[in-house]
């Protein structure tokens, strides 16, 4: 599939706002390595090859192992992730699949056990932001490496 349009040039003002939001997410209370795992998992769920690729490359650059990157899609069963990462990935799945899950109480309780109120709001904002990027990239067929 060929890209449909360049959304950066089609709506520079909107993209400037998105870039500002993305820049802010890098200054949140969540550690960068965990943010990349969350962005990878949300991107996998949303079917975004571009963002999955980009955040896998960035995570690797920050020292993430390939073995753990391969296991993000099956994080529950891999045994490679910490309790905090489990909570973040469970929260990511629930928030990303909001229509289906309505973010169950047990997932909230797990997340609250591992994250402060500020961190949980920050994590949710990061998930929302990557989901917005996913929707742009998927809708307009942005390809990995492009």
N, C-alpha and C positions, 0 to 999 in steps of 0.2 A: 504494500500500500504506500502510496506517495503522500507526503505531508499536504494538508489541505490549505493552510495559510500560515503566515508568520504573525502570531498574535502579538509579538512585541511591536512590530511596525503598524499593525492594524489598529491597536489601541494603546498608544504609549502611556497615556495617563493612568489607565487601569493597571498596566504592567508596572509602572513606577510604584503604585500603591502595593502591589503584590511583592515586589522586590523589597520594599520597606518592611512589610510584614515578615518576609523571610529573614531579613537581616535582624529583626528583633528576636526571632525565635532562636537565633544563635547566642543571644545574651540572656536566655532564660535560666532558671535555676536547675535545669536538667543537664546532666553531663553530656558532652557532645557524642561520645561513643554510644550511649543509650539512645540519644535522639536519632542517630543513624539507623539503629536497629528498628526503632519505631517507624521511621520513614520508609524503610525497606518493607516492613510488614504491611503497612497501610497501602503502599504502592502495589504489592503483590495482590492484595485483596481487590484493589481497584483495577487490576489488569494493566498497570502502567509500566511497560517495559523500560521506557526512557528513565523514569525516576528510580525504578528498582536498580537499574544499571548504575546511574549516577551516584546514588547513595551507597551502593556496594563498593564502588571504586573509592569513594571518600572514606568509608569505614575502614577499608583495607589500608588506605594511606595513614589513618590514625592508629594503625596497629591491630585492627580486628583480624582474627584468623579466618582463613578460607573455610575451615571446617565449621565454624560457628555461622558464617554467612550462608553456607549451604543449608544449614539446619534451621534458619529463621522460619521457614514455612512450616516446619514440624517441631517447633520449639517446645511444645508440651511433652513430647516423648523423647527428646534428644538427650536430656541430662546435661546439656552444655551451658545452661543459663542460670543465673543467680535468682534467688527469690524476688529481688527488686526488678530484675529483668522480666521474670515471669509475670509479675503484677503489671508492669508497663505494657507487655505484649498482650495480655488479656484485656487490659483497658483499651489498647489500640484496636483490637478486633471488635470489641463491643461498641466503641464510639464510631468506628468506620462502618460497621453494619447496623447502625442506629435504627433503621426501619425495622429490621428483623428482631433485634435484641432489646431495644429500649434500655440498654445498659443495666443489666440485672444487679440486684442488691449484693449478691455474693461477689461479683466482680468489683463493685464499688468498695466493699469491705476489704477485699484483698488489696486493692490499690491504696486505700486509706491507711492500711497497716504498713505500707512501705513508703508512702509519700506524704509530705506535709500538705496542708491546704493549698499553699502557694504553688508547690511543685505539681499538684494534681491539676490545678487550673492551667499552669504552664504546659504541662504534658498534653492536656486537652487542646490547647491552642495550637501546639505543634502538630497534633494529629489533624486538626481542622485545616491548617495551612497546607500540609502535604496533600491532603485530599483535594484541596482547591487546585494545586499544581497538577495533580493526577488528572483531574477533569479537563484542564486545559490541554495537557499533553495527549491524552487519549482522544478527546474530541477532534483535535486538529492533527492527529496522527504524527506526533513528533517521535522520531525514531532514535533509539540508543546510538550514542556516538555522534549525533548530529548537532 
